[in-house]
């Protein structure tokens, strides 16, 4: 099975779950983990710039990785998914939780 098909199935399932469990617009919490790199953190922050997002970063114990939590009000599950895809396309090695 191709990775693209697996990702689309994941996003389709996520979209359904978001519609079932939340009323929209709704607040959504993104969590990402990346190797500590100021440029990558900056890219993630810029993706959510001017959206009223609350962004928190937390380095791992040894400082090798950084978790990035983003709490933001979004209009629809489609926008949630668009942002996941944008982060994945612009930040190499990002782990989505």
N, C-alpha and C positions, 0 to 999 in steps of 0.2 A: 504494500500500500504506500502511496506517495505521501511525503510529508505535507504537501499542500492540501491534499484531501483530508488528512488527519486534522490539520489546523482548522479547516473550514468546518468539519464536523464538531470540533471543540467549540468554535465560535457560535455555531447554530444552537448547540446545547446550552451554552452560556446565555445566549439571547433569550431562549425560551425560559430558562430559570429566572432571569432578571425580570421578565414580564410577569411571571407567576408570583414572585416573592416581594416585589416592590411596586409602589405606585409612582408614576413618573410625571414631572421631574423628580429626581431623587439624589441624595448624597451617595457617593460611591468612594470606596477606599481601594486604591491601587497599592500593591506592594511589589517592589522590584529589588533584586539583589544583583550587584555588579562588582567586578574587581575594582578596588578603589582607584578612581581616575577622575580628577576634577573636570576634565573635558566631557566625559560620559555623563557625569552628574549634571553638568551644565546643559547638555543636550536634553536630558529628561526634563529638567526644570523648564527649559524653553518651550517644550511641547505643551506644557500646562500653563504657560505665561498668559497673563491677562484673562484668566478664567476664574479668579477668586479662589484658587486652590491653596490649601495649606500643605506645605511640603516640609517633611522632616527627614533628616538623614541621620544614620546611626552607624558608625564604623564598627566592624567586628572587633573582638578582643585583641587580635594581633594586628588589626588595621589593614589586613589584606583585602577585605570585602567591605562594602557599604550597603546597607539597606536604605531604600528610599521609599517612604510612605507618602502618598498623596491623597488628600481628602478633598473632593470637589463635587459641586452640585452640577449634575448633567441632565439634559432634557429627555434623553431616550437611551435604551440599551444599545442602539446602533452607534451612538457617540462613544459609549464605553468601549465598544469593540474597535471603533476607528482609532481611538487613542492607544489601545493595546497594539494594534497593527503598526501604528506610526512609531511607537517606541521600539518595537522589534525590528523595524526596517532601518532605523537610524542608529541603534546602539548595539554593536556587536557583543555577543556573550551575555546579554541580559537574561536573568532568570526571573520569570513571572510567577508570583505566588497568588 
